[in-house]
Amino acid sequence: MAPDATALSAELATGRVSAVELVEQSIAAIKAGDGVLNAVVVRDFERARAAAEQADRCLAAGERLPLLGVPITIKESFDVEGLPTSWGLEAFRGAVAREDAVAVARLRAAGAVILGKTNVSQGLDGWNADNPVYGRTGNPVRAGLSPGGSSSGAAAAVSAGYVPLDIGSDLGGSIRGPAQFCGIWGHVASMGLIPLRGHALAGRKARFDLSCPGPLARSARDLELGLTVMAGPDADEAVGYTLTLPPPRVEKLSELRVLVLEEHPMVPTDPEVRAGVALAAELLGRAGAKVRRAEGVMPDVEEATQIYLRLLGGAVALGQTAEQLAAAREELRGLDPGSMAAWRIGGMVASHAEWIEANEARVKLRWAWQEVFRDWDALICPPMSVAALGEAEAAAPSVLVDGVAMERGDSVAWTALGNGAALPATVMPIGRMRDGRSTGIQIIGPYLEDRTTIAIAGLLDVAHCR
């Protein structure tokens, strides 16, 4: 894989390469390969060239910033001043941002050179990296595969070697899925850690519940770099608060205490995806870590998933018309009350009082996890039930997983364990299936201990490469 942002930053600081050279290399790679891949759908090359020239002047003057001169791209759903933000929706095709999203502004302030914006699933929904504004994005791993969604183009751009870093957002697996599908690294930050202002349509300012931004990158150390740059309170809270994230709990694998969950009781998971989790557990065991099955130790998986689904339903109901909500109530009447669809749609039509009860359950769940994490450092499990799907499969309402049909909406099950309790999650590549598709693992850790999950991923990568 091409150099990561950390390596490029070091080369820029020592003068072995210039920002202009790096930006021109990225632009050339995009022009050569993106006609087919269609990852970088909004190009801002001239401003990027000017920014690179300025970065080189700053470097020559001795200025040092974490990403000074490093070329990056930005997921289309985050505002970049002067560029469109549509979320792949026709109604917002011409909406141009007046200012950068907070996370984007922080990346820019750290010296990053923004080349443009990367494609998304329509409305940030689903695995099918397609929308009527920009079309479909492919997967660099293999032609005909979807890169997942909704951070589709972001993962594809990093995987293709265009840039070392992009930013994703994850409500229902939108970092987890693309990271696994494209064989790269992703981090879903603890909820609220990275401000969401500027990641909304129609000028909304309220945080979109359950949505968690985070970096997509080529290495664990770049996840740490991206997180450090973007994390911290927004301007209104920064008046009275500062952020001090704790360091990683451990420095070597032998010190770790890890729970392992290979199967979810509510959805099937591909055996070769489960095998990646088993491999991680084996590597940990060999290194002397304390490893045990999560069942009976972690909070009940079905209950945790139900809590998440109720809250997810409430979140995705935003913007639904009265007619759409009436149709949802009618659909709910015909569903099995214990099904994942029933929990999700029930959340869509719930009253405010019912949402408050779901939120209370979420807070209690996070406290239950806090008790678990007194004795354990992390949970390792699959990021998604499947590896990269074919483009037709990704667009279908259901997919066959280990011989069982799984509804597309049920794919959020592995997201529920982290996002349902506001916990950080790091996804790393662990191997390839027999047909060459990438597989990964998800490392979930204690609330606001993001550096622990990222550090575990880095340590596991070293052990895996030996």
C-alpha positions as CSV (number, residue, x, y, z in Angstrom):
1,M,0.0,0.0,0.0
2,A,1.1,3.6,-0.7
3,P,2.7,5.6,2.1
4,D,0.5,6.8,5.0
5,A,-0.1,10.4,6.0
6,T,2.4,10.0,8.9
7,A,5.2,9.0,6.6
8,L,4.3,11.7,4.0
9,S,4.3,14.3,6.8
10,A,7.8,13.2,7.8
11,E,9.1,13.4,4.2
12,L,7.6,16.9,3.8
13,A,9.2,18.1,7.0
14,T,12.7,16.9,6.0
15,G,12.3,18.2,2.4
16,R,12.5,14.8,0.7
17,V,9.3,15.7,-1.1
18,S,7.3,18.9,-1.6
19,A,3.6,19.5,-1.1
20,V,3.3,20.5,-4.8
21,E,4.8,17.1,-5.8
22,L,2.5,15.1,-3.6
23,V,-0.6,17.0,-4.8
24,E,0.4,16.6,-8.4
25,Q,1.0,12.9,-7.8
26,S,-2.5,12.6,-6.3
27,I,-4.1,14.6,-9.1
28,A,-2.4,12.4,-11.7
29,A,-3.6,9.2,-10.0
30,I,-7.2,10.5,-9.8
31,K,-7.2,11.5,-13.4
32,A,-5.7,8.2,-14.5
33,G,-7.9,5.9,-12.4
34,D,-11.1,7.7,-11.4
35,G,-12.8,7.6,-14.7
36,V,-13.6,4.0,-13.9
37,L,-13.6,4.1,-10.1
38,N,-15.6,7.4,-9.6
39,A,-14.5,8.0,-6.1
40,V,-13.5,11.7,-6.1
41,V,-16.7,13.2,-7.5
42,V,-16.1,16.9,-6.7
43,R,-12.7,18.1,-7.7
44,D,-11.0,21.2,-6.3
45,F,-7.6,20.8,-7.9
46,E,-6.8,24.5,-8.6
47,R,-7.4,25.5,-5.0
48,A,-5.4,22.4,-3.9
49,R,-2.5,23.5,-6.0
50,A,-2.5,26.9,-4.5
51,A,-2.7,25.4,-1.0
52,A,0.2,23.1,-1.7
53,E,2.3,26.1,-2.9
54,Q,1.5,27.9,0.4
55,A,2.3,24.7,2.4
56,D,5.7,24.5,0.8
57,R,6.4,28.2,1.7
58,C,5.4,27.4,5.3
59,L,7.6,24.3,5.4
60,A,10.6,26.2,4.0
61,A,10.0,28.8,6.8
62,G,10.2,26.1,9.4
63,E,6.6,25.8,10.2
64,R,5.4,22.3,11.3
65,L,1.8,21.1,11.5
66,P,0.5,17.5,11.8
67,L,-0.7,17.4,8.1
68,L,1.1,20.3,6.5
69,G,1.2,19.7,2.8
70,V,-0.5,16.2,2.9
71,P,-3.2,15.8,0.3
72,I,-6.6,14.4,1.5
73,T,-10.2,14.2,0.3
74,I,-13.4,14.8,2.2
75,K,-16.6,12.7,2.2
76,E,-19.2,14.6,0.2
77,S,-21.7,14.9,3.1
78,F,-19.2,17.2,5.1
79,D,-19.3,20.9,4.1
80,V,-16.3,22.3,2.3
81,E,-16.5,26.0,1.7
82,G,-17.3,26.7,-1.9
83,L,-18.2,23.1,-2.8
84,P,-21.5,21.4,-3.1
85,T,-23.0,19.2,-0.3
86,S,-25.8,17.1,-1.6
87,W,-25.6,13.7,0.2
88,G,-26.3,12.3,-3.3
89,L,-29.8,13.7,-3.3
90,E,-31.2,15.4,-6.4
91,A,-33.0,18.1,-4.3
92,F,-29.7,19.3,-3.0
93,R,-27.6,19.1,-6.2
94,G,-26.9,22.8,-6.3
95,A,-26.4,23.4,-2.5
96,V,-23.0,25.0,-2.0
97,A,-21.4,25.3,1.4
98,R,-20.6,28.7,2.8
99,E,-18.0,27.4,5.3
100,D,-16.2,24.3,6.2
101,A,-17.6,21.7,8.6
102,V,-15.8,21.8,12.0
103,A,-14.0,18.6,11.3
104,V,-12.9,19.8,7.8
105,A,-11.8,23.2,9.2
106,R,-9.6,21.3,11.8
107,L,-8.0,19.2,9.1
108,R,-7.3,22.3,7.0
109,A,-5.9,24.1,10.1
110,A,-3.6,21.1,10.6
111,G,-2.2,21.8,7.1
112,A,-4.0,19.2,5.0
113,V,-4.5,20.1,1.3
114,I,-8.1,19.2,0.3
115,L,-8.3,17.9,-3.3
116,G,-12.0,17.5,-3.4
117,K,-15.0,15.4,-2.1
118,T,-15.7,11.7,-2.3
119,N,-18.9,9.9,-3.3
120,V,-21.6,8.6,-1.0
121,S,-24.6,6.3,-1.1
122,Q,-27.8,8.2,-1.8
123,G,-29.0,10.0,1.3
124,L,-26.1,8.2,3.1
125,D,-28.2,5.0,3.2
126,G,-27.2,1.5,2.3
127,W,-24.3,-0.5,0.8
128,N,-24.9,0.5,-2.8
129,A,-22.4,3.3,-3.6
130,D,-24.7,5.0,-6.0
131,N,-26.8,8.2,-6.2
132,P,-28.5,10.2,-8.9
133,V,-26.1,13.2,-8.5
134,Y,-22.7,11.5,-9.0
135,G,-23.4,8.0,-10.1
136,R,-21.8,4.8,-8.8
137,T,-18.4,4.3,-7.2
138,G,-16.5,1.0,-7.7
139,N,-14.2,-0.9,-5.3
140,P,-10.4,-0.8,-6.0
141,V,-10.1,-4.3,-4.5
142,R,-11.9,-5.8,-7.5
143,A,-14.1,-4.6,-10.4
144,G,-17.7,-5.3,-9.9
145,L,-17.7,-5.1,-6.1
146,S,-19.3,-2.3,-4.1
147,P,-17.0,-0.3,-1.7
148,G,-19.9,-0.2,0.7
149,G,-21.6,2.9,2.1
150,S,-22.2,5.5,2.9
151,S,-18.5,6.5,3.1
152,S,-18.1,4.9,-0.3
153,G,-15.8,7.2,-2.2
154,A,-13.8,8.0,0.9
155,A,-12.8,4.3,1.4
156,A,-12.3,3.8,-2.3
157,A,-10.0,6.8,-2.6
158,V,-7.8,5.7,0.3
159,S,-7.7,2.1,-0.9
160,A,-6.9,3.1,-4.5
161,G,-3.9,5.1,-3.2
162,Y,-5.2,8.5,-4.3
163,V,-4.9,10.0,-0.8
164,P,-3.8,8.6,2.6
165,L,-6.7,10.1,4.6
166,D,-10.4,10.9,4.3
167,I,-13.2,11.4,6.9
168,G,-16.2,9.2,7.2
169,S,-19.3,9.2,9.3
170,D,-21.0,6.1,10.8
171,L,-24.7,5.8,11.8
172,G,-25.3,2.3,10.7
173,G,-21.9,1.0,9.6
174,S,-20.9,3.7,7.2
175,I,-17.2,3.6,8.3
176,R,-17.2,-0.1,9.4
177,G,-18.6,-1.4,6.1
178,P,-16.4,0.6,3.7
179,A,-13.3,-0.1,5.7
180,Q,-13.9,-3.9,5.6
181,F,-15.1,-3.8,1.9
182,C,-12.0,-1.9,0.8
183,G,-9.4,-3.4,3.0
184,I,-8.4,-0.2,4.9
185,W,-8.5,1.2,8.4
186,G,-11.3,3.1,9.9
187,H,-12.2,4.6,13.3
188,V,-15.6,5.4,14.6
189,A,-15.0,8.0,17.4
190,S,-16.8,7.9,20.7
191,M,-20.1,9.7,20.2
192,G,-19.8,13.4,20.5
193,L,-16.0,13.4,20.4
194,I,-15.8,15.0,16.9
195,P,-18.3,17.8,16.3
196,L,-20.9,17.2,13.6
197,R,-21.6,20.8,12.8
198,G,-21.4,21.1,9.1
199,H,-22.5,17.6,8.5
200,A,-26.1,18.3,7.9
201,L,-28.5,19.4,5.2
202,A,-30.7,22.5,5.1
203,G,-28.6,24.4,7.7
204,R,-29.4,22.1,10.6
205,K,-27.2,22.6,13.6
206,A,-28.4,19.9,16.1
207,R,-26.2,16.8,16.3
208,F,-27.7,13.9,14.4
209,D,-28.3,11.2,17.0
210,L,-26.0,8.1,16.7
211,S,-23.9,9.6,13.9
212,C,-20.2,9.4,14.6
213,P,-17.5,10.8,12.4
214,G,-14.0,9.4,12.2
215,P,-11.0,9.0,9.9
216,L,-10.5,6.4,7.1
217,A,-6.8,5.7,6.5
218,R,-3.9,3.4,5.6
219,S,-2.7,2.7,9.1
220,A,-3.5,2.7,12.8
221,R,-1.1,5.6,13.4
222,D,-3.0,7.7,10.8
223,L,-6.2,6.9,12.6
224,E,-4.6,8.4,15.7
225,L,-3.4,11.4,13.8
226,G,-6.7,12.1,12.2
227,L,-8.6,11.6,15.5
228,T,-6.2,13.9,17.4
229,V,-6.7,16.7,14.8
230,M,-10.5,16.5,14.6
231,A,-11.5,15.7,18.2
232,G,-12.5,18.3,20.8
233,P,-15.6,20.4,21.8
234,D,-17.2,22.7,19.3
235,A,-16.9,26.4,19.7
236,D,-19.9,26.8,22.0
237,E,-18.7,24.2,24.5
238,A,-15.0,25.1,24.1
239,V,-15.7,28.2,26.2
240,G,-15.7,26.0,29.3
241,Y,-14.4,22.6,28.3
242,T,-11.2,21.2,26.9
243,L,-10.5,17.6,25.8
244,T,-7.8,15.3,27.3
245,L,-8.1,11.8,26.0
246,P,-6.5,9.1,28.1
247,P,-3.5,7.3,26.7
248,P,-3.9,3.7,25.5
249,R,-4.4,1.2,28.4
250,V,-1.6,-1.0,27.2
251,E,1.7,-0.9,25.3
252,K,2.0,-4.6,24.4
253,L,-0.4,-7.4,23.5
254,S,0.6,-9.5,26.5
255,E,-1.0,-6.9,28.8
256,L,-4.4,-7.0,27.1
257,R,-7.7,-8.5,28.4
258,V,-10.0,-9.1,25.4
259,L,-13.5,-10.4,24.9
260,V,-14.3,-12.1,21.6
261,L,-17.7,-12.3,19.9
262,E,-17.8,-14.2,16.5
263,E,-21.5,-14.5,16.0
264,H,-24.5,-12.2,16.5
265,P,-27.7,-14.0,17.6
266,M,-29.9,-11.8,15.5
267,V,-28.1,-12.0,12.1
268,P,-26.0,-14.5,10.2
269,T,-22.3,-13.8,9.6
270,D,-20.1,-15.1,6.8
271,P,-17.8,-17.9,8.1
272,E,-14.8,-16.3,6.4
273,V,-15.6,-13.0,8.2
274,R,-15.9,-14.9,11.5
275,A,-12.5,-16.5,10.7
276,G,-10.9,-13.1,10.8
277,V,-12.1,-12.6,14.4
278,A,-10.8,-16.1,15.3
279,L,-7.4,-15.3,13.8
280,A,-7.2,-12.1,15.9
281,A,-8.0,-14.1,19.0
282,E,-5.3,-16.6,18.1
283,L,-2.7,-13.9,17.6
284,L,-3.7,-12.4,21.0
285,G,-3.5,-15.7,22.7
286,R,-0.1,-16.4,21.3
287,A,1.1,-13.0,22.5
288,G,0.0,-13.8,26.0
289,A,-3.1,-11.7,26.2
290,K,-6.1,-12.8,28.3
291,V,-8.8,-13.8,25.9
292,R,-12.2,-15.3,26.5
293,R,-15.6,-15.5,24.8
294,A,-17.8,-12.5,25.4
295,E,-21.0,-14.3,26.0
296,G,-22.0,-14.1,29.7
297,V,-19.6,-11.2,30.3
298,M,-20.8,-8.4,28.0
299,P,-24.3,-6.9,28.1
300,D,-26.9,-9.0,26.4
301,V,-26.4,-8.7,22.7
302,E,-30.1,-8.8,21.7
303,E,-31.1,-6.2,24.2
304,A,-28.2,-3.9,23.2
305,T,-29.2,-4.3,19.6
306,Q,-32.9,-3.5,20.3
307,I,-32.0,-0.4,22.2
308,Y,-29.9,0.8,19.2
309,L,-32.6,-0.1,16.7
310,R,-35.2,2.0,18.6
311,L,-32.9,5.0,18.6
312,L,-31.9,4.4,15.0
313,G,-35.6,4.4,14.0
314,G,-36.0,7.8,15.7
315,A,-32.9,9.2,13.9
316,V,-33.9,8.1,10.4
317,A,-37.4,9.3,10.9
318,L,-36.1,12.9,10.5
319,G,-37.5,14.4,7.3
320,Q,-40.1,11.7,6.8
321,T,-43.5,13.1,5.6
322,A,-46.8,12.4,7.5
323,E,-47.7,10.0,4.7
324,Q,-44.4,8.1,5.0
325,L,-44.8,7.8,8.8
326,A,-48.4,6.6,8.3
327,A,-47.1,3.9,5.9
328,A,-44.5,2.9,8.5
329,R,-47.2,2.4,11.2
330,E,-49.2,0.3,8.8
331,E,-46.0,-1.8,7.9
332,L,-45.3,-2.2,11.6
333,R,-48.7,-3.9,12.2
334,G,-47.7,-6.7,9.8
335,L,-44.3,-7.4,11.3
336,D,-43.1,-10.0,13.8
337,P,-42.8,-7.9,17.0
338,G,-39.5,-9.5,17.8
339,S,-37.9,-8.8,14.4
340,M,-35.2,-6.2,13.8
341,A,-37.4,-4.4,11.3
342,A,-40.1,-4.1,14.0
343,W,-37.7,-2.6,16.5
344,R,-36.4,-0.1,13.9
345,I,-39.7,0.9,12.5
346,G,-41.2,1.1,16.0
347,G,-38.5,3.6,16.8
348,M,-39.5,5.7,13.7
349,V,-43.1,6.1,14.9
350,A,-42.4,6.3,18.7
351,S,-43.6,9.2,20.8
352,H,-41.1,11.6,22.4
353,A,-41.7,9.9,25.8
354,E,-40.9,6.5,24.2
355,W,-37.7,8.0,22.8
356,I,-36.7,9.3,26.2
357,E,-37.2,5.7,27.6
358,A,-35.0,4.4,24.8
359,N,-32.4,7.0,25.6
360,E,-32.5,6.0,29.3
361,A,-31.8,2.4,28.2
362,R,-28.9,3.6,26.2
363,V,-27.3,5.5,29.1
364,K,-27.8,2.4,31.3
365,L,-26.2,0.3,28.7
366,R,-23.1,2.5,28.6
367,W,-22.8,2.3,32.3
368,A,-23.1,-1.5,32.1
369,W,-20.2,-1.5,29.6
370,Q,-18.2,0.7,32.0
371,E,-18.5,-2.1,34.5
372,V,-17.3,-4.7,31.9
373,F,-14.4,-2.5,31.0
374,R,-13.1,-2.5,34.5
375,D,-12.0,-6.0,34.0
376,W,-11.6,-6.1,30.2
377,D,-10.0,-3.7,27.7
378,A,-11.9,-4.4,24.5
379,L,-14.3,-6.4,22.5
380,I,-13.3,-7.9,19.2
381,C,-16.0,-8.8,16.7
382,P,-16.8,-8.5,13.0
383,P,-17.4,-5.1,11.5
384,M,-20.2,-6.4,9.2
385,S,-21.8,-9.7,8.5
386,V,-20.3,-9.8,5.0
387,A,-17.3,-8.9,2.9
388,A,-17.6,-6.7,-0.1
389,L,-20.8,-7.4,-2.1
390,G,-21.3,-7.4,-5.8
391,E,-22.9,-4.2,-7.1
392,A,-26.3,-6.0,-7.7
393,E,-26.2,-7.7,-4.3
394,A,-25.5,-4.3,-2.6
395,A,-28.6,-2.8,-4.2
396,A,-30.9,-5.7,-3.3
397,P,-33.3,-5.6,-0.4
398,S,-31.8,-8.8,1.1
399,V,-28.5,-10.7,0.8
400,L,-27.7,-14.4,1.4
401,V,-25.3,-14.8,4.3
402,D,-24.0,-18.3,5.2
403,G,-27.1,-19.8,3.5
404,V,-29.5,-17.5,5.3
405,A,-31.3,-14.5,3.8
406,M,-30.6,-11.3,5.7
407,E,-32.6,-8.1,5.1
408,R,-30.4,-5.2,4.1
409,G,-31.7,-3.1,7.1
410,D,-30.5,-5.8,9.5
411,S,-26.9,-5.2,8.5
412,V,-26.7,-2.6,11.3
413,A,-26.6,-5.4,13.9
414,W,-22.8,-5.3,14.3
415,T,-22.9,-1.5,14.5
416,A,-25.3,-1.6,17.3
417,L,-22.8,-3.0,19.8
418,G,-20.7,0.2,19.6
419,N,-22.9,3.0,18.5
420,G,-25.8,1.9,20.7
421,A,-23.7,2.7,23.7
422,A,-21.6,5.7,22.2
423,L,-18.5,3.5,22.3
424,P,-15.4,3.9,20.0
425,A,-14.7,1.3,17.4
426,T,-11.6,0.7,15.3
427,V,-11.8,-1.4,12.1
428,M,-8.6,-3.0,10.7
429,P,-7.9,-5.4,7.8
430,I,-7.1,-8.9,8.9
431,G,-7.0,-11.0,5.8
432,R,-8.6,-12.0,2.5
433,M,-11.2,-14.5,1.6
434,R,-10.6,-17.3,-0.8
435,D,-11.9,-15.2,-3.6
436,G,-9.7,-12.2,-2.7
437,R,-12.2,-10.0,-0.9
438,S,-10.9,-8.2,2.2
439,T,-12.0,-9.1,5.7
440,G,-11.5,-7.1,8.9
441,I,-12.2,-7.0,12.6
442,Q,-13.9,-4.4,14.8
443,I,-12.3,-3.5,18.1
444,I,-14.8,-1.8,20.5
445,G,-13.5,-0.1,23.6
446,P,-14.5,2.0,26.6
447,Y,-16.2,5.4,26.1
448,L,-13.7,8.1,25.3
449,E,-10.8,5.6,25.3
450,D,-10.4,5.8,21.6
451,R,-6.7,5.6,21.8
452,T,-6.9,2.2,23.3
453,T,-8.8,0.6,20.4
454,I,-6.5,2.3,17.9
455,A,-3.4,1.1,19.8
456,I,-4.7,-2.5,19.9
457,A,-5.2,-2.4,16.1
458,G,-1.7,-1.2,15.7
459,L,-0.3,-3.9,17.9
460,L,-2.3,-6.6,16.2
461,D,-1.1,-5.4,12.8
462,V,2.5,-5.8,13.9
463,A,1.7,-9.3,15.2
464,H,-0.2,-10.2,12.1
465,C,2.7,-9.2,9.8
466,R,5.3,-11.2,11.6
